[in-house]
Amino acid sequence: MTPVRKNEKYILDITGMTHEGQGVGRVDNFTVFVEGPIEGEKVEVKIIKVSKSYAVGKLLKVLEQSPHRNEPACGIYKRCGGCGLQHMSYEATLGFKTRLVKDNIKRIGKLENVVVHDTIGMEKPQYYRNKAQYPVGRVEGELRVGFYAKRSHDIIDSPECLIQNEASARVRAIIKEFVIGRDISTYDETTGKGLLRHIMIRSGFKTGELMVVLVVNGKTLPYREELVEALIGNIPQIKSIVLNVNRENTNVILGKRNITIYGSDSIADYIGEFRFNISPLSFFQVNPVQTEVLYGKALEYAVLTGSETVFDLYCGIGTISMFLSRKAGKVYGVESVEEAVRDARENARINGVKNVDFIVGGAEKVIPGMYEQGIKADVVVVDPPRKGCDEVLLDTLVKMAPKRIVYVSCNPSTLARDLKYLTSNGFEVQEVQPVDMFPWTAHVETVVLITKKND
C-alpha cells in the first residue's frame, strides 16, 4: 500500500531535481515527482498518478519559495515543451547542470574526487539558436504555427520564441499570413492529408544569411512566387528558400528531397575561422557561440603539438575535425551517416584543410579494423549520440591505449557509464567541463579529459 493516493493533496519539501528538471519530494520516504518546483522549496501538490515505486504530483502552490525562482519571460512557457527551466534564474540553471554532471559521475560512474568545473554559461542566453522548426496545423479551423506542447503533438501558436534567432519570428509571421490569405492546406497527422507540414529557418550567425525550408506533403506549393516575393521583399537576408518533400507518415521532420525555389542550395556560417556550408539536411550545432567554447575546450584537452595522429569519432560534418587539424599531424574523422561525410569532405575542401581523412562507417566497426591494420591514434576525440559509445569501440580504445581521450557528451548518464568502463581498464579522468549549449533547457554538454595511466 503506497503512502499517497491519487487526487489527494500533500505538502512536500523538494530535496532534489531529476535530469529533466522535475522537483523531487517524499511522503514517508515514497518518491513524488513534480513539474515546476525548485530544490529547497516547500510546495503543495495534488497527486495525479501513483505507481508501485513513485508518484507524480501537480504543483498547486509554492509555500516557501527558493531565492532562485524566476518569473518566466515566455508567455507560453507552462504549455510549451521547449525550455523547461525558465522558472529558475540563469545562474541557478548552471548550478543545476553542474550538480547533474557530478551526480551522474559519482552515482553511475562510481568515481570519487573527480574535478568537475562549474558549467560555462552564456553572457546573453537568449535568441541563441540558429535553427527554428515550426510545426504547422489547424485546430478547429484555426491555423497554428509554433511548437509542440509538452509530451504531445498538440501545436501551440507561438508568435515569438526567446531562444530562437530573432529573424525566425518575422519569417514565421509572413508565411502564416500567406497560408491564411491563400488558404493553403496544412498537414493532418491523423489522416496523412494536407500540404504544409513544417517551417524550418536556418541562420548563419556570423554571415547573417537565412534559409527558409517549407516541408510539404507534395512536390509543389501553390502561389509560391508570391510567397518568395513577400519573404525576400521584407527580409533581404534570405539567401535560400527550399521546398523539402516529405510524404511519409512519420515523426521525422525532413524528407530526403529538396527543391530550391529561390537563391542557393545552402547558406554559410563560421565556427572560429572555419567556414561551413549548411544545407537543409546538414547537421550543424544549433548554438554557434557555445560551440566555439565547447570545441575550444576539446582542443585544449587534446594538448596537440603538431605531430599527433588523432581520431575524431562520430565526427558529423567535421566541425571538431577542423579545429583539431590546426594542431594535429593527421586527423581521421569517422561518421556513420554518408551525407554528413560528404558535407565534411566539402567543408575540408572549402577551408583548404588537407590533413584530415573522413571515413564512412560506424566507429565500432571502423576503429577495430583500423587498429588491426596498425593505424593507431595518439589522441582520440569521441562525440557520440545520447546512447554513448559502443562497448566494442571502448574495448578497442583500451587495447589501442592512446595518451589521451577527449570525450564530448550530450548525456551525463551514458558519459558516466563509459567513464566507469575506461577507468576500470587503465585510464583515469583528469577533469570535467560542462558547457551550457542549450540555455533554459535541462540539457548539458560536457567535455572530459581522460588520460592513460602510467604502468
Phi, psi and omega in degrees: 000123181282151181280359177236154180233145181301140179074359175273157180257145181217154173260129182235143164267123181275111187256354180193180177221144180282174179295344177265358178094007176284148175284148179238125175227176181220144171241113184051046178068013177261126189285135176233126177262136183222130175283126171117324180285162177245147178308132181100350181271154170253129187225157170256131182229158172247128182285125181247349178206138178228128172239184183294326188248350180199169175228161176242129180246156174255129181293124177258317185203141172266113184274320175231114191270140175289144174294348181267002180290140186232143175278116183302135180281342184270133182290337181249020186306315186290339182259329185285148179265015186283282182247120189262005185242019182290348177279001177246153172295156182298320179300322180292326178294324178293319177296319177301317182290322176298314180296324180298315179295313179302314183298317180294318181296323180282315187282316182266317182282344180058034182250125178257155172059029174278136179284111176247111181286161175298145180298132177279116181263186180256146175294320178232090186277041176233155175052039188266346185278139178258009177217121175248137178232110182254116169291148183237135178190172178241138177237111183052043177087345181275127178283130178237130176229110185188238183222160178285143173293163181305130173053038178203175172248026173282125184275128174258124179294133187221096179296332182215147174229130187281355177247354178271156172307136187298331180293336182301321181295324179291318177299313180303315183296319180295316182292321179298316179297320178296315182297320178292313184296326181257006178051049177287133181288151180240153187290139175245114183299330183288314184267339184076010181252166183103155192265296188277124185256309184217157169240127176240134177238124176248140184227140173268112185294323182271333179267337184079000183285146179237144172237134176247125180243123177255113181272119187236147176269059184173195184246358182210177178221121180301144177059032187294330178298323179295319179293317179302315181297319180295320182291307185285336177290329181261334183227085186293347178290346181292119180250351183206132172232126189230138166267124174254124185269118176225101182254011182273148174273085190211161174276350178293128188289311188260141169274182185268345183258131177241137177237110181282121182252353173203138172073214186265171180279349183210166170240172183240151169209169182239143163239115189063228182270357188263134179267138178231133172273131185242117177258173181305324185265358183293140167277131178209133182306137188278347179239089187295330180296310182284338176299319177298321178296313182298311183289327176297320178292320178299318179294320177299314181293333181291335177049058183272144182245355178114351183245351189286149166268127185237135170259129173248103188260141190062053194280351181059229181270015171088019183295310179294322179305319180298314179300316182294327186298335183295330187237002181260160172283313182212137177238132171249118176261131182238130183209137184279339183271115186299320180297323179295321179294322175301315178297319181299315180296321178293320178297321177297319182296312185289340178262003178066028180271120186246354183256026178235131172245134179252134185238132178275128176150161176291137181302326182291345176256319184291313187293318174301323178294317179295320180297319179295331178277359178089011178269113183239158179251143170281324180225136177239130173250127177239135179224070189282168173292183186301332182285354178081195184273145174291142182296330176299319178295312181301320179297320178294321178295323177299316179293320182291326177054058175295159180297321183219145169239127174253113185257118176255121189232145173252007183217104184301330183286316178287330172301310182298320177300315182289326176295322178300317180297313184292319181286343174275356185227044169097006179242162175222147180274125180270311179198160186228131180234103173286145179229133181275089179279337186228072181308143178077359173252171180275001183279146178217137173263148183222138175245130184234134174263120181239131181239156176285131177292146174285126181286000000 
